[in-house]
Amino acid sequence: MVDVYVGCEEEFEDRGRKVIVHGDLEIGVFFVDGEFYAYENKCVHQGGPVCQGRILNRVVELIAEDKTSQGLAWSEEDVHIVCPWHGYEFNLKTGIHPGYKNARLRAFDIKVKNGEIYVVT
Amino acid sequence: MDSGLEQTRELPQEITTKTDTRDILARETKYQREKGFNHWTIVDVDAHHSEMSSWREVVEYIDDPILKHYGKEFQSRTGGAPGLSNAMPGLRYQDIGGRVPHQTKIEEAVEDTSNHRDVTLIRRSMDAMGLDHQILFPGNLLQLGTHPQPRVEAHLALAYNRWVCERILPSDDRVKTLLYLPISEPDMCLKIIKEFGENPNVSGFMITAVRYKPVHHNQFIPIYKELEERGLPLAFHAGLTWGDDWMKQLDLFISMHAISFVLCNIVHMTNWIIHGMQERFPKLDVIWIESGLAWLAFLMQRLDSEYLMRPSEAPLLKKLPSEYMADMYYTCQPIETSNMALTEETFKAIKAETQLLYASDWPHWDFNPPSTIYDLPFLDEKAKRNILGENAVKLFGIETKNSKAA
């Protein structure tokens, strides 16, 4: 196990990120709603650089009580990272695709020590 | 415990429309090196460039003086598609609302002005994906088969063909094309085949599948006859349309794209098979491009079942439709792999080891890098090598000077 230095806490704004290379590993570290999350920069679909994609809220469909569709909206809770190769989307807090739980990014633990961020590889 | 400080570097936070193609595809480059197939011969049988970005140049190649006048005049109009084309600029959903930047626009810097910008972009994608050869196609021009003016389609096809053969292809002998045939105007097709049939950069010809023409009709027979006599392959390149009555019921891009890209080739394939085109042109190599693969097992069984009950309606056939289908060629992209058992059975049904051709479709949003084929769990190395390159080398008679071997 190796603690890989990523940067200082204050470098990360909300929804900020760093994508680092350590040996053969590329890892994206994200700061979302006050927590850090880290994933391998390798999409489970075809190996694309998923951590370098756009960060967008999940799109939800609004269904009324009578089951009619009231259109689409941005989710207020779920934040997604979108793979720039093909558009696969993953919840930034879980690393899981919204409709296929087997599509899951490889996650890494994060350590915060004296204001410094480390990813455990 | 290791701080890791000294071994760590940063990558750009986000890939954008300005990111260099080689950086977008860097993970594929790295993966090929890691797995050791970076020295294999890889031929990409379907990639695209944006001819609309060079439309002012293309318009200059229009023969007809009046159409050329209109093409140039339209360039100064506010909004809309490039002059005379029938592209749909208001419905640009391809990039999933900007989620796939390389589909949105390619704005990366190109310093080299000694070649056309497209040549540099093509080379970057080829180098990053380890390609030895590439078959290049236009982009929006693939919609031209539904142009309301067949004569305009024919003249734009001729202009594009002349432009790409003069301005793009001569710059790199690794890049070839299957040239556009505007079959609404068979005489123009014959003119194009005669003009370019012996061009070393032209590996064959292509019919855009988004069109409402029965491809077996007698008016098109001279085209197929000419191609067969010259030993030049014919491809049907699929595309999307929101314009026909079935697609109009699909009010999301995902739905329309999923079905229309396959439906066009299902229709043309059915006519091609049932009307015995392979009995009439047994030496004509036919390639079906960009419909994925999942439709093939369906259509094979469907046509076999119907043919066995109704042979009197297809009297030219001497074997099952599925057997004719397994004699033709297919490109893999966009390959469906969510059920690998079905994918494997499809490979068996179409005799993929000899009939399947790798295609990237770069730079489109559903492209497949070569690792897509390399990673298939049910293929042995020979099959992978055949699909990634050797089948195309044989089909197109490509000289096998693997540019990466040294």
Interface residues (C-beta under 8 A of the other chain):
Chain A: V2 D3 V4 Y5 V6 R17 K18 V19 I20 V21 H22 G23 D24 E26 N41 K42 Q46 G47 G48 P49 Q52 G53 R54 L56 V82 P84 W85 H86 G87 E89 Y118 T121
Chain B: M1 D2 S3 G4 L5 Q7 T8 R9 E10 L11 P12 Q13 E14 I15 I24 A26 R27 E28 Y31 E34 I96 G98 R99 V100 P101 H102 W365 D366 F367 N368 P369 S371 T372
